[in-house]
Amino acid sequence: MAARIIFLFLLPFLPCSVSVSNSPAMPVDELIALLDLVGGLVAEPGWAELHPHPCTDTPWPGIQCEAAAGDAGILHVTGIHVGADVSSSPPCKSSAFLSADALLHLPFLKTFSLFGCFLSTNSVSLPPSMFTNSSSLEQLVLDANTGLTGEIPSSVSKLKRLRVLCLSQNAFHGVIPEEIGSLRSLQELDLSYNRFRGEIPVEIGELSSLRIIDLSSNELQGGLPASIGNLHSLQKIDFSLNYLSGRVPPELGELKNLVLLDFSNNNLTGPLPDALSRLNELEYFLMENNPLNTSIPLFLSGLKKLQVIGISGCGLLGSIPSFFASLVSLTALSLDKNSLNGSVPESLESLPKLGQLNLSQNQLSGEIGFSEEFVRRLGKRLDVRDNHGLCTKVHKYQENSFNLEAPPCLGSTANNGRIGNKSLGGNNGDEENGDLKIKPSSNGNGGTGSWHELGIIFLWQLSLQAMAIVMTLAV
């Protein structure tokens, strides 16, 4: 603040722009606004004195500047990033605040990013005036600010050039404003891990350039708007961990470029529409923990690029269809915690890339016919426990799978002639003297883990792609 006062005192004696020797000059009002904004955020009282020319002679890694169009001698602030993830940058102070007035005097700003800056109990909100003079803004990333609260101002609709809006891991609440539908240039919308409530506005379907939408881990209710089917460029849609209800609208079958669909942990009901068979680019299909109460959808058989299928805890009925064996790209299949019956298809072991198979907590029956090589390859990632009708031949698998908790089939005997454990409720410990040895899982939750163990690789890749978008826009 002292540096800013000194700067203001000298202001009448300075030209309309500030320069050092022959360096490009920055307009005085922009420099004042920049010093004011950053000074209200970082925990370094002498920041302004150390960086009086943050774009030239005393650069700061979180500041980006560009020459004015048609005049290389004038610099404008185009990028600001403040956060602990910036190399050699001081952290945000506990009393950090956001100067909306300073932002109003940075009309050429294209990227504004704050990471882990507002963490104290003294909550900070976004003032509606913040966006009234930010027509150049293309990326707004406010991530991991647990002290950033309030609602999204409807004035966000003024950001007509905005391509990335990431407000993840904050404390925002209220409804998602319908004005967000006017951001026609938006490519990424991430509002995950907040406390947004109410319904998803139908205006979301007007974001025709959208490629990524993540509304996961909120308190959203109501149904899925059919207008989402208008988002033909969409590659990722994640609405998991909300309270969404009703059926999946068939219009979502129009998302021909969709790679990831995650509606897990909601209250969606079945049956799922056959129109989803048109999602030919889909690789991740995640519907876990929804009361679908229907059979396994047959349209999955036509989605040949599927890598991860997670439909556990959905009240699925009927048998496991044989078409899974034709999904040669499949790496993880989770059908646990359902009411599936019938036998376990041996054809599943023909899948060349399958690395996780969870069929536990169903009503499957019959002899497990997997080869010893397949059981050995999957190890703990093969789980058929709590299917009281399943059995296995003694010694066929030995100790190759810690989760293959099934008793010997009737009539199966050990090498020493003793009759194996015939209890259909599973064994009560390791059998000795050559009998089948089966140990309980060391997994604390009683399972082999969810699809995330393999699917998280894709999410990381997709995050890298999103970061590539951000870096490309920043150039």
C-alpha positions in Angstrom: 0.0 0.0 0.0 2.9 2.4 0.8 4.4 1.7 -2.6 1.1 2.5 -4.3 0.8 5.8 -2.3 4.3 6.8 -3.4 3.4 5.8 -7.0 0.2 7.9 -6.9 2.2 10.9 -5.5 4.6 10.7 -8.5 1.8 10.2 -10.9 1.3 13.9 -12.0 5.0 14.0 -13.0 4.9 10.9 -15.1 3.8 10.5 -18.8 0.7 8.6 -19.7 2.7 5.4 -19.7 5.6 4.1 -17.6 8.8 2.8 -19.2 12.4 2.1 -18.3 15.1 3.1 -20.8 13.9 1.8 -24.1 11.6 -0.9 -22.7 8.0 -1.1 -23.9 5.7 1.0 -21.7 2.6 0.1 -19.7 -0.2 2.5 -19.2 -0.2 4.0 -15.8 -3.7 3.1 -14.9 -3.1 -0.5 -15.7 0.1 -0.6 -13.7 -1.7 0.9 -10.7 -4.5 -1.6 -11.1 -2.1 -4.5 -11.3 -0.2 -3.4 -8.2 -3.5 -3.0 -6.3 -4.9 -6.3 -7.4 -1.8 -8.4 -6.6 -1.0 -6.5 -3.5 -4.4 -7.5 -2.1 -3.6 -11.2 -2.7 0.1 -12.0 -2.0 1.8 -12.3 1.4 4.7 -10.1 0.5 4.4 -6.5 1.6 7.3 -5.3 -0.6 5.9 -6.9 -3.8 5.3 -3.6 -5.5 8.8 -2.3 -4.7 10.4 -5.5 -5.9 8.3 -5.6 -9.1 7.7 -2.1 -10.3 7.9 -3.2 -13.9 6.4 -6.7 -13.7 6.3 -7.2 -17.5 9.8 -6.1 -18.4 12.8 -5.3 -16.1 11.4 -6.8 -12.9 9.2 -9.6 -14.2 7.0 -11.8 -12.0 6.2 -15.3 -13.2 2.4 -14.9 -12.7 2.1 -11.9 -14.9 1.7 -12.0 -18.7 1.8 -9.0 -21.0 1.3 -8.4 -24.7 2.2 -5.5 -27.0 -0.7 -3.3 -28.0 -2.1 -3.9 -31.5 -0.3 -1.6 -33.9 2.0 -0.2 -31.2 4.8 -2.5 -30.0 5.9 0.3 -27.5 2.8 -0.2 -25.4 2.2 -3.2 -23.1 -1.1 -4.4 -21.7 -1.6 -6.9 -18.9 -3.2 -10.0 -20.5 -2.6 -12.7 -17.9 -2.6 -13.0 -14.1 -2.1 -16.2 -12.1 -1.7 -16.1 -8.4 -1.2 -19.2 -6.3 1.2 -21.5 -4.6 1.6 -23.5 -7.8 3.5 -20.6 -9.4 7.2 -21.0 -9.2 9.0 -18.5 -7.0 5.8 -16.8 -6.2 4.8 -15.8 -2.6 1.7 -17.5 -1.3 -1.6 -15.7 -0.8 -2.0 -14.0 2.5 -4.6 -15.1 5.0 -6.4 -11.8 4.6 -6.4 -11.9 0.8 -9.1 -10.0 -0.9 -10.3 -9.5 -4.5 -10.3 -5.9 -5.8 -13.1 -5.7 -8.3 -12.2 -2.0 -9.0 -8.7 -3.1 -10.0 -10.1 -5.7 -12.4 -12.2 -3.0 -14.0 -9.0 -1.1 -15.0 -7.5 -4.2 -16.7 -9.6 -4.2 -19.9 -7.1 -6.3 -21.9 -7.0 -9.2 -19.4 -7.5 -12.6 -21.1 -6.6 -15.0 -18.4 -7.3 -14.6 -14.7 -6.4 -17.6 -12.4 -6.3 -18.0 -8.6 -5.3 -21.3 -7.1 -5.6 -22.0 -3.3 -5.7 -18.3 -2.5 -8.8 -17.8 -0.3 -8.5 -20.4 2.4 -9.5 -18.6 5.6 -12.9 -18.5 7.3 -13.2 -14.9 6.2 -15.3 -15.7 3.1 -14.8 -13.8 -0.2 -17.4 -13.6 -2.9 -17.4 -12.5 -6.6 -18.8 -9.0 -6.8 -21.2 -8.5 -9.8 -19.2 -5.6 -11.0 -16.2 -7.8 -11.5 -17.2 -8.7 -15.1 -18.6 -5.4 -16.3 -15.4 -4.4 -18.1 -13.9 -7.8 -18.8 -15.0 -8.3 -22.3 -11.5 -9.6 -23.3 -11.5 -12.4 -20.7 -11.1 -15.9 -22.2 -10.1 -17.9 -19.2 -11.4 -17.6 -15.6 -10.0 -20.3 -13.3 -10.7 -20.0 -9.6 -9.7 -23.4 -8.2 -9.3 -24.8 -4.7 -10.4 -21.7 -2.8 -12.3 -23.0 0.1 -13.0 -19.5 1.4 -14.5 -18.4 -2.0 -18.3 -18.4 -1.5 -21.5 -16.8 -2.6 -23.3 -17.2 -5.9 -22.1 -16.9 -9.5 -23.1 -13.3 -10.5 -25.5 -13.2 -13.5 -23.1 -10.6 -14.9 -20.9 -13.5 -16.0 -23.0 -13.4 -19.1 -21.0 -10.4 -20.3 -17.9 -12.5 -20.8 -18.7 -13.2 -24.5 -15.2 -14.4 -25.3 -14.9 -16.8 -22.3 -13.6 -20.2 -23.4 -12.7 -21.7 -20.0 -14.8 -21.3 -16.8 -13.3 -23.4 -14.0 -14.7 -22.7 -10.5 -13.9 -26.1 -9.0 -13.3 -26.9 -5.3 -14.6 -23.7 -3.9 -17.6 -23.0 -1.6 -20.0 -21.5 -4.1 -23.7 -22.2 -3.5 -27.1 -21.2 -4.9 -28.3 -22.1 -8.3 -26.4 -22.2 -11.6 -27.5 -18.9 -13.3 -29.4 -19.4 -16.5 -27.4 -16.5 -18.0 -24.5 -18.9 -18.3 -26.1 -20.1 -21.5 -25.1 -16.9 -23.3 -21.4 -17.9 -23.2 -21.4 -19.3 -26.7 -17.6 -19.4 -26.9 -17.3 -21.6 -23.8 -15.3 -24.8 -24.4 -14.9 -26.0 -20.7 -17.3 -25.6 -17.8 -16.2 -27.0 -14.5 -18.3 -26.2 -11.4 -17.4 -29.4 -9.6 -16.9 -29.7 -5.8 -19.1 -26.8 -4.7 -22.6 -26.6 -3.1 -24.7 -25.7 -6.1 -28.3 -26.7 -5.7 -31.5 -26.6 -7.8 -31.8 -27.9 -11.3 -29.4 -27.8 -14.2 -30.6 -24.9 -16.3 -31.9 -25.9 -19.8 -29.8 -23.0 -21.1 -26.8 -25.2 -20.7 -27.8 -26.7 -24.1 -27.0 -23.3 -25.8 -23.3 -23.7 -25.2 -22.7 -25.1 -28.7 -18.8 -25.0 -28.4 -18.7 -26.9 -25.1 -16.3 -29.9 -25.0 -16.1 -30.5 -21.2 -18.8 -30.1 -18.6 -18.2 -31.1 -15.0 -20.9 -30.4 -12.4 -19.9 -33.3 -10.1 -20.0 -33.3 -6.3 -22.7 -30.7 -5.8 -26.3 -30.8 -4.6 -28.1 -30.5 -7.9 -31.6 -32.0 -8.2 -34.2 -32.6 -10.8 -33.9 -34.3 -14.2 -31.3 -34.1 -16.9 -32.3 -31.5 -19.4 -32.9 -32.8 -22.9 -31.1 -29.7 -24.2 -27.8 -31.3 -23.4 -28.2 -33.3 -26.6 -27.5 -30.1 -28.5 -23.9 -30.1 -27.3 -22.5 -31.9 -30.3 -18.9 -31.1 -29.5 -19.1 -32.5 -26.0 -16.3 -35.0 -25.1 -16.7 -35.3 -21.3 -19.8 -35.0 -19.2 -19.6 -35.6 -15.5 -22.7 -35.1 -13.3 -21.7 -37.7 -10.6 -22.4 -37.2 -6.9 -25.5 -35.2 -7.0 -29.2 -35.8 -6.4 -30.4 -36.0 -10.1 -33.5 -38.0 -10.7 -35.7 -39.3 -13.5 -34.6 -41.0 -16.7 -31.7 -40.3 -19.0 -33.2 -38.4 -22.0 -32.8 -40.1 -25.4 -31.5 -36.8 -26.8 -28.1 -37.6 -25.2 -27.7 -40.1 -28.0 -26.8 -37.1 -30.2 -23.5 -36.6 -28.4 -21.5 -38.3 -31.1 -18.1 -37.1 -29.9 -18.6 -38.1 -26.2 -15.7 -40.1 -24.7 -16.7 -40.1 -21.0 -20.2 -40.2 -19.5 -20.3 -40.3 -15.7 -23.7 -40.1 -14.0 -22.8 -42.3 -11.0 -24.1 -41.7 -7.5 -27.4 -40.1 -8.4 -31.1 -41.2 -8.3 -31.5 -41.8 -12.0 -34.0 -44.6 -12.9 -34.2 -47.0 -15.8 -34.5 -48.2 -18.4 -31.7 -46.4 -20.2 -32.7 -45.2 -23.7 -31.5 -47.3 -26.7 -30.5 -44.0 -28.4 -27.3 -44.2 -26.4 -26.2 -46.8 -28.9 -25.2 -43.9 -31.1 -22.3 -42.9 -28.7 -19.8 -44.6 -30.9 -16.8 -42.7 -29.4 -17.6 -43.6 -25.8 -14.8 -45.1 -23.8 -16.0 -44.6 -20.2 -19.6 -45.5 -19.2 -20.2 -44.9 -15.5 -23.7 -45.2 -13.9 -22.8 -46.7 -10.5 -25.2 -46.4 -7.6 -28.4 -45.3 -9.5 -31.7 -47.2 -9.0 -32.0 -48.4 -12.6 -33.7 -51.6 -11.6 -33.5 -53.1 -15.1 -31.4 -55.5 -17.1 -28.0 -54.8 -18.4 -28.6 -52.4 -21.4 -28.1 -54.2 -24.7 -26.9 -51.1 -26.5 -23.6 -51.5 -24.8 -22.8 -54.3 -27.2 -22.4 -51.8 -30.1 -20.1 -49.4 -28.3 -16.8 -51.0 -29.4 -14.5 -48.4 -28.0 -15.6 -48.9 -24.4 -12.7 -49.3 -22.0 -14.5 -48.9 -18.6 -18.0 -50.0 -17.7 -19.2 -49.2 -14.2 -22.8 -50.1 -13.4 -22.5 -51.5 -9.9 -25.1 -50.9 -7.3 -27.9 -50.2 -9.9 -30.3 -53.0 -9.0 -29.5 -54.8 -12.3 -31.6 -57.9 -13.0 -31.2 -61.0 -15.2 -28.1 -62.6 -16.5 -24.7 -61.4 -17.7 -25.0 -61.2 -21.5 -22.3 -62.8 -23.6 -21.8 -59.6 -25.7 -19.2 -58.3 -23.3 -16.7 -60.7 -24.9 -16.9 -58.6 -28.1 -15.8 -55.4 -26.4 -12.1 -56.0 -27.0 -11.0 -52.6 -25.7 -12.5 -53.2 -22.3 -10.1 -52.8 -19.4 -12.5 -52.7 -16.4 -16.0 -54.1 -15.8 -17.8 -53.5 -12.6 -21.2 -55.3 -12.2 -21.1 -55.8 -8.4 -23.8 -55.0 -5.8 -26.7 -56.0 -8.1 -29.2 -58.8 -8.4 -27.7 -60.6 -11.4 -28.3 -64.3 -11.7 -27.2 -67.2 -13.9 -23.6 -68.3 -14.6 -20.4 -66.3 -15.1 -19.6 -66.2 -18.8 -16.2 -67.9 -19.4 -15.9 -65.8 -22.6 -15.0 -62.8 -20.4 -11.4 -64.1 -20.2 -11.0 -63.7 -23.9 -10.9 -60.0 -23.5 -7.2 -59.1 -24.2 -7.1 -55.9 -22.1 -9.3 -56.8 -19.2 -7.6 -55.9 -16.0 -10.4 -55.6 -13.5 -13.6 -57.7 -13.2 -15.9 -57.2 -10.2 -19.0 -59.5 -10.1 -19.3 -59.6 -6.3 -22.5 -59.3 -4.3 -24.9 -60.8 -6.9 -26.9 -64.0 -7.2 -24.7 -65.8 -9.7 -24.4 -69.6 -9.6 -22.6 -72.5 -11.1 -19.0 -73.4 -11.5 -16.4 -70.7 -12.2 -14.8 -71.8 -15.4 -12.0 -69.2 -15.8 -8.6 -70.5 -16.7 -5.8 -70.5 -14.2 -3.8 -68.1 -16.3 -6.7 -65.6 -16.4 -7.2 -65.8 -12.6 -3.5 -65.4 -12.1 -3.3 -62.3 -14.4 -6.1 -60.5 -12.6 -5.2 -61.5 -9.1 -6.9 -59.2 -6.6 -8.7 -57.4 -9.4 -11.0 -60.4 -9.9 -13.8 -60.4 -7.4 -16.7 -62.9 -7.3 -17.3 -63.0 -3.6 -20.8 -63.1 -2.0 -22.4 -65.1 -4.8 -23.6 -68.0 -2.7 -24.4 -70.2 -5.7 -20.9 -70.1 -7.2 -18.4 -72.8 -6.7 -15.0 -73.8 -8.0 -12.9 -77.0 -8.4 -10.5 -77.7 -5.6 -6.9 -76.8 -6.5 -7.8 -75.2 -9.8 -6.8 -71.8 -8.7 -4.8 -72.4 -5.5 -3.9 -68.9 -4.2 -3.9 -66.9 -7.4 -6.8 -64.8 -6.5 -7.4 -63.5 -3.0 -10.9 -62.5 -3.8 -12.2 -65.7 -5.5 -14.1 -66.6 -2.4 -16.2 -69.5 -3.6 -16.5 -73.0 -2.0 -15.5 -76.2 -3.8 -18.2 -77.6 -6.1 -20.1 -80.6 -4.7 -18.2 -83.8 -5.3 -14.9 -82.0 -5.6 -12.2 -83.6 -3.4 -8.7 -82.8 -2.3 -5.6 -84.8 -3.1 -5.7 -86.5 0.3 -9.2 -87.9 -0.4 -11.0 -85.6 2.0 -14.2 -84.0 0.9 -13.8 -80.2 0.4 -15.8 -77.6 2.2 -19.3 -77.9 0.7 -20.8 -74.9 2.5 -22.3 -72.5 0.0 -21.7 -69.7 2.4 -18.0 -69.5 1.7 -15.1 -70.9 3.8 -14.2 -69.9 7.3 -10.5 -69.7 6.8 -7.7 -71.3 4.8 -8.0 -75.0 4.2 -5.0 -77.0 5.1 -3.4 -80.2 3.7 -3.8 -79.2 0.1 -7.4 -78.0 0.1 -8.3 -74.8 -1.7 -6.7 -71.9 0.0 -8.6 -68.7 -0.2 -7.8 -65.6 1.8 -10.0 -62.6 2.3 -9.2 -59.3 0.6 -7.0 -56.9 2.3 -9.1 -54.1 0.9 -10.7 -52.2 3.8 -14.0 -51.7 2.0 -14.4 -55.4 1.1 -14.0 -55.0 -2.6 -11.3 -54.7 -5.3 -11.8 -51.0 -5.7 -13.9 -49.2 -8.2 -13.4 -48.3 -11.9 -11.3 -45.3 -10.7 -8.2 -47.5 -10.3 -8.0 -47.8 -14.1 -10.3 -45.0 -15.3 -8.4 -42.3 -13.4 -5.7 -42.6 -16.1 -8.1 -41.2 -18.6 -9.3 -38.5 -16.3 -5.6 -37.4 -15.8 -5.1 -37.5 -19.6 -8.3 -35.4 -20.1 -7.1 -32.9 -17.5 -3.8 -32.6 -19.4 -5.9 -32.0 -22.6 -7.9 -29.3 -20.7 -4.6 -27.8 -19.6 -3.4 -27.9 -23.2 -6.5 -25.9 -24.1 -5.7 -23.3 -21.4 -2.0 -23.0 -22.5 -3.0 -22.7 -26.2 -5.5 -19.9 -25.4 -2.9 -18.2 -23.3 -0.4 -17.9 -26.3 
